Protein backbone atom coordinates (compact mmCIF):
# COMPACT_ATOMS: atom_id res chain seq x y z
CA UNK A 1 0.00 0.00 0.00
CA UNK A 2 1.53 3.32 -1.09
CA UNK A 3 1.97 6.08 1.44
CA UNK A 4 0.44 9.43 0.51
CA UNK A 5 2.58 12.54 0.54
CA UNK A 6 1.25 15.34 2.70
CA UNK A 7 1.44 18.69 0.95
CA UNK A 8 2.87 21.58 2.95
CA UNK A 9 0.40 23.86 4.63
CA UNK A 10 -0.44 26.95 2.60
CA UNK A 11 1.50 29.93 3.95
CA UNK A 12 0.95 33.56 2.98
CA UNK A 13 3.89 35.72 1.95
CA UNK A 14 3.44 37.96 4.98
CA UNK A 15 3.33 35.04 7.42
CA UNK A 16 6.40 33.44 5.84
CA UNK A 17 8.39 36.65 6.12
CA UNK A 18 7.43 37.05 9.79
CA UNK A 19 8.44 33.46 10.55
CA UNK A 20 11.76 33.90 8.73
CA UNK A 21 12.41 37.11 10.67
CA UNK A 22 11.94 35.19 13.94
CA UNK A 23 14.26 32.43 12.70
CA UNK A 24 17.03 34.92 11.88
CA UNK A 25 16.77 36.56 15.29
CA UNK A 26 16.20 33.56 17.56
CA UNK A 27 18.04 30.75 15.80
CA UNK A 28 20.78 32.42 13.80
CA UNK A 29 21.10 35.38 16.18
CA UNK A 30 21.87 37.81 13.38
CA UNK A 31 22.26 41.53 13.98
CA UNK A 32 19.37 43.95 13.56
CA UNK A 33 21.15 45.44 10.53
CA UNK A 34 21.42 42.04 8.81
CA UNK A 35 17.81 41.12 9.58
CA UNK A 36 16.63 44.43 8.09
CA UNK A 37 18.67 43.74 4.96
CA UNK A 38 17.05 40.30 4.54
CA UNK A 39 13.58 41.75 5.06
CA UNK A 40 14.24 44.53 2.56
CA UNK A 41 15.43 42.16 -0.17
CA UNK A 42 12.62 39.68 0.39
CA UNK A 43 10.11 42.52 0.55
CA UNK A 44 11.20 43.52 -2.96
CA UNK A 45 10.57 39.97 -4.17
CA UNK A 46 7.19 39.64 -2.47
CA UNK A 47 5.99 42.98 -3.90
CA UNK A 48 6.93 41.70 -7.36
CA UNK A 49 5.18 38.33 -7.04
CA UNK A 50 2.09 39.97 -5.50
CA UNK A 51 1.79 42.15 -8.60
CA UNK A 52 1.78 38.88 -10.57
CA UNK A 53 -1.21 37.68 -8.54
CA UNK A 54 0.74 35.31 -6.27
CA UNK A 55 -0.18 35.47 -2.58
CA UNK A 56 0.95 32.05 -1.29
CA UNK A 57 4.55 31.09 -0.76
CA UNK A 58 4.19 27.65 -2.37
CA UNK A 59 3.09 29.29 -5.66
CA UNK A 60 6.47 30.99 -6.21
CA UNK A 61 8.47 29.07 -8.81
CA UNK A 62 11.86 29.39 -10.48
CA UNK A 63 10.37 31.31 -13.41
CA UNK A 64 9.04 34.02 -11.11
CA UNK A 65 12.38 34.31 -9.33
CA UNK A 66 14.24 34.65 -12.62
CA UNK A 67 11.75 37.26 -13.83
CA UNK A 68 12.27 39.24 -10.62
CA UNK A 69 16.05 39.24 -11.03
CA UNK A 70 15.64 40.25 -14.67
CA UNK A 71 13.63 43.33 -13.72
CA UNK A 72 16.38 44.41 -11.34
CA UNK A 73 19.04 43.88 -14.00
CA UNK A 74 17.01 46.10 -16.32
CA UNK A 75 17.13 48.83 -13.65
CA UNK A 76 20.94 48.75 -13.84
CA UNK A 77 21.42 47.86 -10.18
CA UNK A 78 24.98 47.07 -9.17
CA UNK A 79 26.33 43.54 -9.34
CA UNK A 80 26.81 43.63 -5.57
CA UNK A 81 23.11 44.44 -5.03
CA UNK A 82 21.97 41.73 -7.44
CA UNK A 83 24.28 39.20 -5.79
CA UNK A 84 23.05 40.10 -2.32
CA UNK A 85 19.39 39.83 -3.26
CA UNK A 86 19.93 36.51 -5.01
CA UNK A 87 21.73 35.17 -1.94
CA UNK A 88 18.93 36.40 0.36
CA UNK A 89 16.31 34.57 -1.71
CA UNK A 90 18.32 31.33 -1.78
CA UNK A 91 18.80 31.49 1.99
CA UNK A 92 15.10 32.15 2.54
CA UNK A 93 13.82 29.31 0.37
CA UNK A 94 16.35 26.86 1.76
CA UNK A 95 14.88 27.64 5.19
CA UNK A 96 11.28 27.52 3.90
CA UNK A 97 11.81 24.10 2.33
CA UNK A 98 13.48 22.76 5.48
CA UNK A 99 10.60 24.15 7.59
CA UNK A 100 8.03 22.48 5.36
CA UNK A 101 6.51 25.71 4.01
CA UNK A 102 7.21 24.76 0.37
CA UNK A 103 7.34 21.27 -1.23
CA UNK A 104 10.58 21.96 -3.11
CA UNK A 105 13.15 24.74 -3.15
CA UNK A 106 12.46 26.93 -6.22
CA UNK A 107 15.68 28.91 -5.67
CA UNK A 108 17.98 25.88 -5.70
CA UNK A 109 18.80 26.49 -9.38
CA UNK A 110 18.61 30.28 -9.25
CA UNK A 111 21.77 31.89 -10.60
CA UNK A 112 22.47 35.54 -9.84
CA UNK A 113 25.33 37.90 -10.53
CA UNK A 114 28.55 37.52 -8.61
CA UNK A 115 29.79 40.67 -6.86
CA UNK A 116 32.82 42.37 -8.33
CA UNK A 117 35.99 41.34 -6.53
CA UNK A 118 37.20 44.81 -5.59
CA UNK A 119 39.91 45.51 -3.09
CA UNK A 120 38.67 47.27 0.07
CA UNK A 121 39.60 50.88 0.72
CA UNK A 122 42.77 50.96 2.80
CA UNK A 123 44.60 53.97 4.24
CA UNK A 124 48.35 54.10 4.31
CA UNK A 125 49.82 54.08 7.81
CA UNK A 126 50.69 57.76 7.32
CA UNK A 127 47.16 58.70 6.29
CA UNK A 128 45.74 56.73 9.22
CA UNK A 129 47.94 58.75 11.59
CA UNK A 130 46.88 62.01 9.90
CA UNK A 131 43.23 61.01 10.18
CA UNK A 132 43.46 60.21 13.89
CA UNK A 133 45.52 63.34 14.57
CA UNK A 134 42.64 65.33 13.03
CA UNK A 135 40.19 63.61 15.37
CA UNK A 136 42.45 64.41 18.30
CA UNK A 137 42.82 68.00 17.09
CA UNK A 138 39.08 68.62 17.46
CA UNK A 139 39.38 68.19 21.23
CA UNK A 140 39.78 71.54 23.00
CA UNK A 141 41.93 70.87 26.04
CA UNK A 142 40.54 73.86 27.91
CA UNK A 143 36.83 73.07 27.56
CA UNK A 144 36.43 70.01 25.33
CA UNK A 145 33.13 69.30 23.61
CA UNK A 146 32.15 65.87 25.00
CA UNK A 147 31.06 64.76 21.52
CA UNK A 148 34.52 65.52 20.15
CA UNK A 149 36.00 63.40 22.93
CA UNK A 150 33.60 60.61 21.99
CA UNK A 151 34.48 60.86 18.28
CA UNK A 152 38.21 60.74 19.01
CA UNK A 153 37.83 57.67 21.22
CA UNK A 154 35.49 55.87 18.80
CA UNK A 155 37.74 56.39 15.77
CA UNK A 156 40.87 55.42 17.69
CA UNK A 157 39.17 52.20 18.82
CA UNK A 158 37.88 51.34 15.35
CA UNK A 159 41.38 51.53 13.92
CA UNK A 160 43.17 50.02 16.92
CA UNK A 161 40.90 46.98 17.24
CA UNK A 162 39.52 46.44 13.74
CA UNK A 163 36.05 45.83 15.18
CA UNK A 164 32.91 46.38 13.11
CA UNK A 165 31.15 49.67 13.77
CA UNK A 166 28.04 47.77 14.90
CA UNK A 167 30.16 45.91 17.44
CA UNK A 168 31.62 49.18 18.71
CA UNK A 169 28.30 50.96 19.25
CA UNK A 170 26.93 47.86 20.96
CA UNK A 171 29.73 47.84 23.55
CA UNK A 172 29.10 48.74 27.20
CA UNK A 173 31.33 50.38 29.80
CA UNK A 174 32.03 46.99 31.39
CA UNK A 175 33.40 45.71 28.08
CA UNK A 176 36.41 48.02 28.29
CA UNK A 177 39.40 47.00 30.42
CA UNK A 178 41.78 49.95 30.68
CA UNK A 179 44.22 47.95 32.79
CA UNK A 180 44.67 45.30 30.12
CA UNK A 181 43.79 47.62 27.20
CA UNK A 182 41.19 45.25 25.76
CA UNK A 183 37.66 45.57 24.41
CA UNK A 184 35.07 42.80 24.54
CA UNK A 185 32.56 42.79 21.66
CA UNK A 186 29.70 40.62 20.49
CA UNK A 187 30.21 39.70 16.85
CA UNK A 188 28.21 37.97 14.15
CA UNK A 189 26.29 34.91 15.24
CA UNK A 190 26.51 36.02 18.86
CA UNK A 191 30.23 35.14 19.04
CA UNK A 192 32.06 37.05 21.74
CA UNK A 193 35.71 38.00 21.43
CA UNK A 194 38.23 40.19 23.25
CA UNK A 195 40.52 42.40 21.19
CA UNK A 196 43.53 44.44 22.32
CA UNK A 197 44.22 48.11 21.65
CA UNK A 198 47.26 50.32 22.14
CA UNK A 199 48.24 53.34 24.18
CA UNK A 200 46.84 56.07 21.87
CA UNK A 201 43.39 54.43 21.88
CA UNK A 202 43.58 53.88 25.65
CA UNK A 203 44.34 57.57 26.17
CA UNK A 204 41.37 58.61 24.05
CA UNK A 205 38.97 56.15 25.68
CA UNK A 206 40.04 57.16 29.17
CA UNK A 207 39.48 60.84 28.34
CA UNK A 208 36.02 60.05 26.99
CA UNK A 209 34.96 57.92 29.96
CA UNK A 210 36.34 60.28 32.61
CA UNK A 211 35.56 63.68 31.05
CA UNK A 212 33.16 63.37 28.13
CA UNK A 213 30.68 60.64 28.94
CA UNK A 214 29.58 62.03 32.34
CA UNK A 215 28.44 65.25 30.62
CA UNK A 216 26.14 63.38 28.24
CA UNK A 217 24.95 60.55 30.49
CA UNK A 218 21.30 60.56 31.50
CA UNK A 219 18.35 58.30 32.35
CA UNK A 220 18.46 56.59 28.93
CA UNK A 221 22.20 55.95 28.86
CA UNK A 222 22.23 52.70 30.85
CA UNK A 223 25.71 51.16 30.50
CA UNK A 224 26.35 52.12 26.85
CA UNK A 225 29.99 52.94 26.18
CA UNK A 226 29.36 55.61 23.54
CA UNK A 227 26.52 58.12 23.80
CA UNK A 228 24.85 60.70 21.59
CA UNK A 229 24.17 64.29 22.63
CA UNK A 230 20.81 63.30 24.13
CA UNK A 231 22.33 60.58 26.28
CA UNK A 232 21.14 57.62 24.21
CA UNK A 233 23.47 54.94 22.88
CA UNK A 234 25.18 56.28 19.76
CA UNK A 235 24.14 54.62 16.50
CA UNK A 236 26.05 53.39 13.45
CA UNK A 237 24.91 56.28 11.27
CA UNK A 238 26.35 58.87 13.66
CA UNK A 239 29.76 57.17 13.75
CA UNK A 240 29.77 56.85 9.96
CA UNK A 241 29.08 60.59 9.57
CA UNK A 242 31.88 61.39 12.02
CA UNK A 243 34.36 59.28 10.02
CA UNK A 244 33.46 61.12 6.80
CA UNK A 245 33.69 64.51 8.50
CA UNK A 246 37.10 63.87 10.07
CA UNK A 247 38.45 62.44 6.80
CA UNK A 248 37.54 65.68 5.02
CA UNK A 249 39.21 67.69 7.79
CA UNK A 250 42.34 65.56 7.54
CA UNK A 251 42.46 65.81 3.74
CA UNK A 252 42.58 62.03 3.31
CA UNK A 253 40.44 59.81 1.12
CA UNK A 254 36.80 59.83 2.21
CA UNK A 255 36.32 56.68 4.21
CA UNK A 256 33.78 54.73 6.19
CA UNK A 257 34.28 53.11 9.60
CA UNK A 258 34.62 49.80 7.73
CA UNK A 259 37.62 51.23 5.87
CA UNK A 260 39.31 51.64 9.26
CA UNK A 261 38.70 47.93 9.85
CA UNK A 262 40.22 47.10 6.47
CA UNK A 263 43.18 49.36 7.23
CA UNK A 264 43.76 47.78 10.64
CA UNK A 265 43.80 44.28 9.13
CA UNK A 266 46.13 45.28 6.31
CA UNK A 267 48.55 47.08 8.61
CA UNK A 268 48.64 44.10 10.99
CA UNK A 269 49.64 41.80 8.13
CA UNK A 270 52.17 44.29 6.78
CA UNK A 271 53.65 44.53 10.27
CA UNK A 272 54.26 40.77 10.40
CA UNK A 273 51.14 39.44 12.11
CA UNK A 274 50.00 35.99 10.98
CA UNK A 275 46.65 35.27 9.33
CA UNK A 276 45.25 33.30 12.27
CA UNK A 277 45.85 36.20 14.65
CA UNK A 278 44.21 38.66 12.29
CA UNK A 279 41.30 36.25 11.89
CA UNK A 280 40.80 36.23 15.66
CA UNK A 281 41.05 40.00 15.91
CA UNK A 282 38.51 40.58 13.14
CA UNK A 283 36.15 37.85 14.29
CA UNK A 284 36.03 36.04 10.94
CA UNK A 285 34.51 32.57 11.14
CA UNK A 286 36.45 31.51 8.04
CA UNK A 287 40.15 32.02 7.35
CA UNK A 288 39.26 32.45 3.67
CA UNK A 289 37.60 35.77 4.53
CA UNK A 290 40.77 37.00 6.20
CA UNK A 291 42.94 35.85 3.29
CA UNK A 292 41.60 38.58 1.04
CA UNK A 293 43.78 41.01 2.97
CA UNK A 294 46.84 39.18 1.67
CA UNK A 295 45.71 40.27 -1.80
CA UNK A 296 45.46 43.86 -0.56
CA UNK A 297 49.00 43.83 0.81
CA UNK A 298 50.29 42.17 -2.37
CA UNK A 299 48.58 44.83 -4.48
CA UNK A 300 50.08 47.60 -2.36
CA UNK A 301 53.52 46.01 -2.68
CA UNK A 302 53.12 45.77 -6.47
CA UNK A 303 52.03 49.41 -6.71
CA UNK A 304 54.95 50.57 -4.58
CA UNK A 305 57.36 48.47 -6.65
CA UNK A 306 56.09 49.90 -9.93
CA UNK A 307 56.48 53.44 -8.66
CA UNK A 308 59.94 52.97 -7.16
CA UNK A 309 61.87 50.44 -9.24
CA UNK A 310 63.65 51.88 -12.32
CA UNK A 311 62.89 48.77 -14.36
CA UNK A 312 59.38 48.04 -13.11
Beta strands, then each sheet from edge to edge (+ up, - down):
strand 1: 176-177
strand 2: 182-186
strand 3: 192-196
sheet 1: 1+ 2- 3+
end
